[in-house]
Amino acid sequence: MAGRPAWQHDRVSRKGWVLFVALGVIWGVPYLFIKVAVGGVTPASLVFFRCAVAVLLLMPIAVYNGGLRGLHRHWKPLLAFTCAEIALPWFLLSRAEQQLSSSLTGLLIAGVPLVGALLGWATARTSGGSGKPSPAGEKLGPRRISGLAVGLAGVAALVGLDLSGGDTWAVVQVGIVAIGYALGPFILSRHLAEQNGTAVMAVALALTAVLYAPVGIAQLPDHWPAGKVVVSLIVLGVLCTAIALVTFNALIDEVGPVRATVITYVNPAVAVALGVLLLHEKFTAGIAVGFVLVLAGSVLATHRSPGNSAPEQVASAE
């Protein structure tokens, strides 16, 4: 059908599958490299360098595309998005991985769709006395409620079977990260949807880099960190941030925003596999049970009926 966007067709193109698989791997590896990086630099230094490297790559693209024009008028939601999606989560995630394994952290973050479903329900309102949900949110049906229950059972399995009392604060930090990752797309879709995506991310990363620069630079180690730490910082900035965001935008263009969110269900599997294979982390009973329950719950909790026209979330920037 001429003039119809590619993603409105039922079948996913070969390009769409390539982008999907690539992004599934790209956003499954940050937990591995964060775990390696925090072995040689502080969380503040990690966030600063990751953002700074990505800004060097993305800002020229944003300037070339003219995406920065008029963006300053939206500084309030842009600042809120920066705090919710990048500045706070990336720092807390790095701190948490100083105690938790990369595979366990990746699985806990897989609960983001569960938090997103709750946010969608919490923001559901009726407008004009019509009794219809407003675009701000949506109601939960039996299937989605069961998904939340299953997903929470998965998180409970992870926490109850794999963690000790000393890991409590680390789990709380990951929980805050999950809330931020779910809240960020809400801000993006409600207040910044008309803005250039690359420009929004470039500015958000730049603001975060400036925020963490004083502490991040002051906390640099006295000696040059190990090679694997340096490589991890570069990979996090180039591959897991800059290239990942460009790939995600291309995926949305190719398969649409609804199908693109399915990437959320692939990342944890990659995180677990890499943690077990490369860092020799244990594949425990908690991970086995929690993996199945969290992902199954996320799929159910984010299910949309054919008649539901509420706006979709986009996946978070890991």
Secondary structure, DSSP 8 states (H G I E B T S, - for coil): -TT--GGGSSS--HHHHHHHHHHHHHTTSHHHHHHHHTTTS-HHHHHHHHHHHHHHHHHHHHHHTTTTTTGGGGHHHHHHHHIIIIIHHHHHHHHHTTTS-HHHHHHHHTTHHHHHHHHHHHT--B-TTS--B-TT-----HHHHHHHHHHHHHHHHHHHHH--GGGHHHHHHHHHHHHHHHHHHHHHHHHSTTS-HHHHHHHHHHHHHHHHHHHHHHT--SS---HHHHHHHHHHHIIIIIIHHHHHHHHHHHHHHHHHGGGGGTHHHHHHHHHHHHS-----HHHHHHHHHHHHHHHHHT---TT-----------
